[in-house]
Amino acid sequence: MQGLDFTVLIEYLPFLAWGAWWTALISVLAGLLSFGMGVVFAVVLLYAPAAIRVPVAGFMWLFMGTPLLLQLFLIYFGLVQIGIDIPAVWSGVIGLGLHYAVYNADILRAGITSIDKGQTEGSRSLGFGRLQTLRYVIVPQAVRLTLPPIGSNMIALLKESSLVSVIGIAELVNAAQLGISSTFRPFEFYIAVAAIYYLLNLLLEGALALIEKRVEATK
């Protein structure tokens, strides 16, 4: 019976480190995109005219109703068929970012509607326009209220970033698969990958907790 031999990982540590770097980078970029577009989608759904609101709502329904894996395939392999060639890394960032943007939008929309209408009336009485009211009064308060669930989405995004390996990005899972194909030691590599993901999750949770504390301090 063959036992575990973690020494096989030593030779492949640079590959795993490189994969962890790409996982972190893609997750950060996709997280920023998901947050920014989530705000935009939420505002559009609540305040834009029907000509803009309806297509955005349809787009969100499409992304909510289909798997992330399929969305990555469509962005990377599908768009090239109509002349839109997006590099794999950016396909992964866009796919992950838009997938979680629609969920962040739902959270932020609930946060915006929970803000007392007196906040809007008060800011308008001070001479703020509609966009200024949203930018400086309503949206910041909604973000503060919804940070915990948005943070949960960011953690889920980090975990699902492993799916970008299917479009050839050399992230953590892809790096492990390369090592497995050479050593035929899957268990050791998958344990190592699990440990690295756990570490990345801890770092992300720490960063989110710090952001929440700083936001609370600005109240």
C-alpha positions, 0 to 999 in steps of 0.5 A: 500500500502506497503511503503519502509522500509530501516531498513530491511537492517540493519541486512544484512549490514554484508552480503552486506559488505562481498558481496562488498568485494568479488565483489571488489576482483574478479574485481581487480584480473580479471582486472589484468588478463585481462590487462596482457593477453591482452598484451600477446594476442596483442603481439602474434597476431602481432609478433608470428608465425602462429602456435601460432597466429592462435589458439590465434586468434581463441580463441579470436574470440570464446570469442568475439562471445559468452556471458560472462554468457555462458563462466562462465558456461563452465569454472565452470560447463563444464571443470569439465566434463573433469576432470578440477575442478576450484573453483567458485571464480577462475572460475569467475576471469578467465571467467571475465579476459579472456572475457575482455582480448580479448577486451583489446588485440584489443585496445593494438594491435591498440596502438602498431601498432600506434607507429612510426617504428622509435622507433623500429629502434632506439632501435635496433640500441642501441642494444636492442633485439626484446623482449627487444624492445617490453618490454621497448619501444613499449608496455609501449608507447602503454599502455600509449596511450590506458589507457582511453579505457582500463580503460573503459573496467575495469569499464565495468568488475566491473559492469559485475562481478555481473554475477558470482553470477550464479555460487554461488559466494557470491558477492554483488548481491548474498548477496542481493538475500539472504536478499531478500529471507528472507525479501521479500523486493527486492526494498530496497536491489536492491537500496542498491546494486545500491548505493554500485556499484555506490560507487565502480565505483567512487573509480575505476574511481578515481584510474584510473584517478590517474594512468593516471596522474602518467603515464602522469607525466612520459612522 
